[in-house]
C-alpha cells in the first residue's frame, strides 16, 4: 500500500489500465467491457425489482 501514498489517483488509474491491457490484450477489452455493462444493467434492473424481458435481451445480443 506504500505505492498508493506516493502515486496520485490519476496515475494509479493509468497504471491499472496498462496492466489490464498487457494482461488481456487489446482484442479482449471490448468484450470484457460489454460483459461488465450487461452485468451492471442486470444489477440495476434487479435492484429496481423489474423482471428481465427476454425479448429485449435477444435484440441486444443480435446487434
N, C-alpha and C positions, 0 to 999 in steps of 0.2 A: 504493500500500500504506500510505500515511500514515493513511488513514481507519481501518484495522484497529487501529492503535495508540491511536487516540482513542476509538473506539466499542467498547463491551463486546460479548461474544459474543451475548447475547440480543438486543441492539439490531440487530446485523448480521442476525440471522435475521428479525426483523420487517421490516427494510428490504428484504431479498431477497424475502420473501413479498409485500410491497406491490408491488414491481417486477414480479414474476411475475403478480400479479393484474391490474395495469394492462396488461401486455403481452398476456396470453392472454385475459383476461376471465373472469368467474365461471362461465360455462357450460362452458368448455373444461377447467377444472382437474380436475373429477372424471374426465373421460375420460383426461387425462394421467396421473393417479394410478393409474387402473385399468391402463393400459398399463405403467406403471412396476412395479406389483405383479406383473403377469404376467411381465415380464422378470426380476425378482428370483427369482420362483418357478422359472422355467425354468433360471436360472443355478444355483440351489441343487440342483435335480434333476440337472442335468448334472454338477455337481461331485461329487455322490454316486455317479454312474455309473448312475443309474436311467434307463431308457428312458421317454420320454413316452408316456402312454396316450392315444391319440386319442379314445377313448370318453369319458373323464372330461373332456377339454378341451371336447368338444361340449356336455356337460351344463353346464359353467361358462358357456359363451357364451350358452346359451339362457336363463339366469336373469336 
